[in-house]
Each structure stands twice: as C-alpha cells, then as structure tokens.
Amino acid sequence: MTIARSRQISLADTPYYHVVSRCVRRAFLCGQDEHSGQSYEHRRQWVADKLGQLSQVFAIGICAYAVMSNHYHLVLKVQADIANEWSEREVAERWARLFQWPLLVRRWYQGDELIEPELDVVHQLIAQWRERLYSISWLVRLLNEALARQANKEDGCKGHFWEGRFKSQGACK
C-alpha cells in the first residue's frame, strides 16, 4: 500500500532524504544498450544540468547524486528555514525562473496599485510558491518531467518514461 508523500517526508525528523526514480519499458537513462548498441551516456549530463538549474531556484541542497542505467539516486537536504527567510519578491523571482507569473503577480511586482482582494490573492500565491520551493515532490516533478520530455523526443516515442512515483526515505538527522 502506498503511503502519502506528506507522511513519508517529515522535516521535523530530518531535512535529509534519499530519493530514487526508475525508468519504465526497459528505457535507458544513461549507459550502453547491449541490444541496440546505442549509447545514452550523454543523458548523464542532462541530469547534472537540470539538477544544477533547480538547485539555484529551490531551497533544497543536492548533497549527492548518482545516475545509473535505468534510475537515479539523489541525497537532498531540504532547507525550509532559508526559503522562509526569502522576501515575497525573491520567492516570486525564483518562481518566475520556472513558470510564468499570472497577470496579477506581474502587476504587483511592477508596483501597480492593487485592491485588497487582489493583494490577498498575490500573497496566497506567493505563500504557496514558497512551500513548493522547498518541496522534494516539486523538485523531482520538474526534474523528471524535463528528462522524460528530452528522452521521449530523442527516442521518438510518447508516454511514461518513469516508473510511477519516486521513492524517498529519510537519510539521517
């Protein structure tokens, strides 16, 4: 039986987590396919590049990672305290490096005059983004989605690249 991610990750117990995500359909994340002779070694750099990009945005430290032929391992340190120190502007700027802002947030950022209900919406969105910027689930989601799109494009196929949900467990205190 699966356990809700919110019950698997308890920052009160430890900020360190070991994460594993595995490919489906005999797909190769990297390495050499002995059947076809195709090398997927260049994909290792895809993982490194995307992790580098995400680590500049998220309040999650990448302590270590390993890329295997059909899966990867990450050791992550969630730094919620750092995210909670960011100003609303910094949270919005970090989020904008990943996603496009709604018009209301753009207007707020530019200093436009907003009425109270509009400001409430902006503050709620930014609070939600702040939580997501120290969420392992959001980091892995963005990593896996980017890798799946690149690999599926290169392989000339569609559909799932990852074997369901990623696995995670607390690493140490």
MARKEFI-391124 format. One record per residue (C-alpha): residue in one letter; x, y, z; residue number from 1. Coordinates in steps of 0.001 Angstrom, whole numbers. Example, Ala and Ser with C-alpha at 12.3 -4.5 7.8 and 13.67 -1.06 7.14 Angstrom:
MARKEFI-391124
<zati r="a" px="12300" py="-4500" pz="7800" k="1"/>
<zati r="s" px="13670" py="-1060" pz="7140" k="2"/>
end
This chain:
MARKEFI-391124
<zati r="m" px="0" py="0" pz="0" k="1"/>
<zati r="t" px="1331" py="3427" pz="-885" k="2"/>
<zati r="i" px="1913" py="5997" pz="1826" k="3"/>
<zati r="a" px="1049" py="9630" pz="1212" k="4"/>
<zati r="r" px="4144" py="11658" pz="402" k="5"/>
<zati r="s" px="3259" py="14098" pz="3200" k="6"/>
<zati r="r" px="3587" py="11215" pz="5679" k="7"/>
<zati r="q" px="6867" py="9958" pz="4170" k="8"/>
<zati r="i" px="8645" py="13307" pz="4374" k="9"/>
<zati r="s" px="8812" py="14789" pz="7857" k="10"/>
<zati r="l" px="11099" py="17796" pz="8084" k="11"/>
<zati r="a" px="10675" py="17730" pz="11875" k="12"/>
<zati r="d" px="12502" py="14368" pz="11882" k="13"/>
<zati r="t" px="15213" py="15067" pz="9296" k="14"/>
<zati r="p" px="15939" py="17503" pz="6468" k="15"/>
<zati r="y" px="17947" py="14819" pz="4592" k="16"/>
<zati r="y" px="16271" py="12454" pz="2129" k="17"/>
<zati r="h" px="17377" py="9713" pz="-232" k="18"/>
<zati r="v" px="15308" py="9759" pz="-3435" k="19"/>
<zati r="v" px="15195" py="7144" pz="-6210" k="20"/>
<zati r="s" px="13358" py="7384" pz="-9526" k="21"/>
<zati r="r" px="13335" py="4491" pz="-12008" k="22"/>
<zati r="c" px="12630" py="4308" pz="-15774" k="23"/>
<zati r="v" px="9952" py="2135" pz="-17410" k="24"/>
<zati r="r" px="9825" py="-66" pz="-20543" k="25"/>
<zati r="r" px="13494" py="-1049" pz="-20477" k="26"/>
<zati r="a" px="14216" py="2618" pz="-21120" k="27"/>
<zati r="f" px="17749" py="3825" pz="-20637" k="28"/>
<zati r="l" px="18516" py="6879" pz="-18594" k="29"/>
<zati r="c" px="22192" py="6517" pz="-19441" k="30"/>
<zati r="g" px="24757" py="3849" pz="-20249" k="31"/>
<zati r="q" px="25016" py="1472" pz="-23191" k="32"/>
<zati r="d" px="22099" py="-592" pz="-24506" k="33"/>
<zati r="e" px="23649" py="-4002" pz="-25241" k="34"/>
<zati r="h" px="20766" py="-4999" pz="-27553" k="35"/>
<zati r="s" px="20884" py="-1979" pz="-29861" k="36"/>
<zati r="g" px="24427" py="-797" pz="-29206" k="37"/>
<zati r="q" px="23069" py="2708" pz="-28588" k="38"/>
<zati r="s" px="24898" py="4850" pz="-26042" k="39"/>
<zati r="y" px="22843" py="7018" pz="-23720" k="40"/>
<zati r="e" px="25825" py="8310" pz="-21757" k="41"/>
<zati r="h" px="25103" py="11923" pz="-22795" k="42"/>
<zati r="r" px="21921" py="11807" pz="-20720" k="43"/>
<zati r="r" px="24016" py="11815" pz="-17560" k="44"/>
<zati r="q" px="24816" py="15443" pz="-18394" k="45"/>
<zati r="w" px="21103" py="16195" pz="-18804" k="46"/>
<zati r="v" px="20591" py="15148" pz="-15177" k="47"/>
<zati r="a" px="23572" py="17185" pz="-13967" k="48"/>
<zati r="d" px="22465" py="20277" pz="-15892" k="49"/>
<zati r="k" px="18857" py="20141" pz="-14706" k="50"/>
<zati r="l" px="19882" py="19496" pz="-11092" k="51"/>
<zati r="g" px="22218" py="22476" pz="-11323" k="52"/>
<zati r="q" px="19411" py="24680" pz="-12606" k="53"/>
<zati r="l" px="16913" py="23505" pz="-9988" k="54"/>
<zati r="s" px="19399" py="23843" pz="-7121" k="55"/>
<zati r="q" px="19754" py="27542" pz="-7993" k="56"/>
<zati r="v" px="15996" py="28042" pz="-7562" k="57"/>
<zati r="f" px="14899" py="25641" pz="-4804" k="58"/>
<zati r="a" px="15801" py="25760" pz="-1119" k="59"/>
<zati r="i" px="16955" py="22161" pz="-1425" k="60"/>
<zati r="g" px="20609" py="21243" pz="-1390" k="61"/>
<zati r="i" px="21866" py="18470" pz="-3660" k="62"/>
<zati r="c" px="24253" py="16626" pz="-1318" k="63"/>
<zati r="a" px="24992" py="13806" pz="-3777" k="64"/>
<zati r="y" px="23569" py="12118" pz="-6833" k="65"/>
<zati r="a" px="24254" py="9026" pz="-8923" k="66"/>
<zati r="v" px="22886" py="8291" pz="-12386" k="67"/>
<zati r="m" px="22568" py="4598" pz="-13214" k="68"/>
<zati r="s" px="21456" py="2940" pz="-16457" k="69"/>
<zati r="n" px="17740" py="2950" pz="-15617" k="70"/>
<zati r="h" px="17393" py="5076" pz="-12472" k="71"/>
<zati r="y" px="18973" py="7805" pz="-10410" k="72"/>
<zati r="h" px="19640" py="8421" pz="-6728" k="73"/>
<zati r="l" px="19619" py="11815" pz="-5007" k="74"/>
<zati r="v" px="20576" py="12766" pz="-1478" k="75"/>
<zati r="l" px="18800" py="16022" pz="-710" k="76"/>
<zati r="k" px="18783" py="18480" pz="2174" k="77"/>
<zati r="v" px="15566" py="20456" pz="2497" k="78"/>
<zati r="q" px="16307" py="23981" pz="3733" k="79"/>
<zati r="a" px="12874" py="25311" pz="4660" k="80"/>
<zati r="d" px="14442" py="27858" pz="7011" k="81"/>
<zati r="i" px="16210" py="29508" pz="4073" k="82"/>
<zati r="a" px="13015" py="29620" pz="1987" k="83"/>
<zati r="n" px="11145" py="31156" pz="4900" k="84"/>
<zati r="e" px="13699" py="33995" pz="5047" k="85"/>
<zati r="w" px="13161" py="34971" pz="1397" k="86"/>
<zati r="s" px="11157" py="38121" pz="760" k="87"/>
<zati r="e" px="7974" py="37830" pz="-1278" k="88"/>
<zati r="r" px="9798" py="39448" pz="-4208" k="89"/>
<zati r="e" px="12578" py="36854" pz="-4061" k="90"/>
<zati r="v" px="10071" py="33994" pz="-3927" k="91"/>
<zati r="a" px="8279" py="35457" pz="-6956" k="92"/>
<zati r="e" px="11572" py="35930" pz="-8830" k="93"/>
<zati r="r" px="12619" py="32342" pz="-8140" k="94"/>
<zati r="w" px="9225" py="31021" pz="-9241" k="95"/>
<zati r="a" px="9484" py="33055" pz="-12458" k="96"/>
<zati r="r" px="12645" py="31105" pz="-13332" k="97"/>
<zati r="l" px="10430" py="28006" pz="-13542" k="98"/>
<zati r="f" px="6969" py="29224" pz="-14532" k="99"/>
<zati r="q" px="5255" py="32261" pz="-15993" k="100"/>
<zati r="w" px="3565" py="34556" pz="-13480" k="101"/>
<zati r="p" px="-167" py="35264" pz="-13535" k="102"/>
<zati r="l" px="-1023" py="38813" pz="-14626" k="103"/>
<zati r="l" px="-1938" py="39836" pz="-11080" k="104"/>
<zati r="v" px="1531" py="38918" pz="-9788" k="105"/>
<zati r="r" px="3154" py="40801" pz="-12671" k="106"/>
<zati r="r" px="1141" py="43888" pz="-11788" k="107"/>
<zati r="w" px="2095" py="43568" pz="-8091" k="108"/>
<zati r="y" px="5781" py="43109" pz="-8957" k="109"/>
<zati r="q" px="5754" py="46193" pz="-11197" k="110"/>
<zati r="g" px="4304" py="48243" pz="-8339" k="111"/>
<zati r="d" px="816" py="48722" pz="-9780" k="112"/>
<zati r="e" px="-1905" py="49739" pz="-7347" k="113"/>
<zati r="l" px="-3921" py="46655" pz="-6352" k="114"/>
<zati r="i" px="-7091" py="46461" pz="-4290" k="115"/>
<zati r="e" px="-7097" py="44398" pz="-1076" k="116"/>
<zati r="p" px="-8678" py="41216" pz="-2533" k="117"/>
<zati r="e" px="-6116" py="41253" pz="-5352" k="118"/>
<zati r="l" px="-3280" py="41648" pz="-2848" k="119"/>
<zati r="d" px="-4696" py="38733" pz="-849" k="120"/>
<zati r="v" px="-4538" py="36534" pz="-3949" k="121"/>
<zati r="v" px="-944" py="37592" pz="-4646" k="122"/>
<zati r="h" px="121" py="36866" pz="-1050" k="123"/>
<zati r="q" px="-1611" py="33457" pz="-1130" k="124"/>
<zati r="l" px="93" py="32522" pz="-4397" k="125"/>
<zati r="i" px="3495" py="33561" pz="-3098" k="126"/>
<zati r="a" px="2972" py="31594" pz="130" k="127"/>
<zati r="q" px="2101" py="28531" pz="-1975" k="128"/>
<zati r="w" px="5169" py="29045" pz="-4191" k="129"/>
<zati r="r" px="7400" py="29401" pz="-1114" k="130"/>
<zati r="e" px="6253" py="25979" pz="148" k="131"/>
<zati r="r" px="6767" py="24435" pz="-3273" k="132"/>
<zati r="l" px="10297" py="25864" pz="-3468" k="133"/>
<zati r="y" px="11345" py="23616" pz="-584" k="134"/>
<zati r="s" px="9233" py="20622" pz="-1651" k="135"/>
<zati r="i" px="11073" py="17471" pz="-2711" k="136"/>
<zati r="s" px="8000" py="16446" pz="-4704" k="137"/>
<zati r="w" px="8099" py="19638" pz="-6763" k="138"/>
<zati r="l" px="11837" py="19395" pz="-7388" k="139"/>
<zati r="v" px="11589" py="15753" pz="-8518" k="140"/>
<zati r="r" px="8497" py="16539" pz="-10584" k="141"/>
<zati r="l" px="10349" py="19220" pz="-12543" k="142"/>
<zati r="l" px="13481" py="17086" pz="-12909" k="143"/>
<zati r="n" px="11562" py="14020" pz="-14096" k="144"/>
<zati r="e" px="9303" py="15941" pz="-16445" k="145"/>
<zati r="a" px="12246" py="17630" pz="-18175" k="146"/>
<zati r="l" px="14208" py="14384" pz="-18502" k="147"/>
<zati r="a" px="11167" py="12476" pz="-19788" k="148"/>
<zati r="r" px="10454" py="15081" pz="-22462" k="149"/>
<zati r="q" px="14070" py="15036" pz="-23680" k="150"/>
<zati r="a" px="14366" py="11241" pz="-23625" k="151"/>
<zati r="n" px="10998" py="10651" pz="-25308" k="152"/>
<zati r="k" px="11870" py="13165" pz="-28014" k="153"/>
<zati r="e" px="15237" py="11525" pz="-28597" k="154"/>
<zati r="d" px="13705" py="8012" pz="-28542" k="155"/>
<zati r="g" px="10879" py="9073" pz="-30862" k="156"/>
<zati r="c" px="8157" py="7847" pz="-28532" k="157"/>
<zati r="k" px="5419" py="9122" pz="-26244" k="158"/>
<zati r="g" px="4122" py="8138" pz="-22858" k="159"/>
<zati r="h" px="5583" py="7427" pz="-19475" k="160"/>
<zati r="f" px="9339" py="7439" pz="-19020" k="161"/>
<zati r="w" px="9302" py="6994" pz="-15232" k="162"/>
<zati r="e" px="8007" py="4023" pz="-13262" k="163"/>
<zati r="g" px="5326" py="5753" pz="-11240" k="164"/>
<zati r="r" px="6128" py="7751" pz="-8147" k="165"/>
<zati r="f" px="9647" py="8324" pz="-6931" k="166"/>
<zati r="k" px="10735" py="6581" pz="-3727" k="167"/>
<zati r="s" px="12061" py="8551" pz="-780" k="168"/>
<zati r="q" px="13177" py="7921" pz="2758" k="169"/>
<zati r="g" px="14806" py="9949" pz="5484" k="170"/>
<zati r="a" px="18580" py="9663" pz="5316" k="171"/>
<zati r="c" px="19893" py="10939" pz="8678" k="172"/>
<zati r="k" px="19364" py="13640" pz="11259" k="173"/>
end
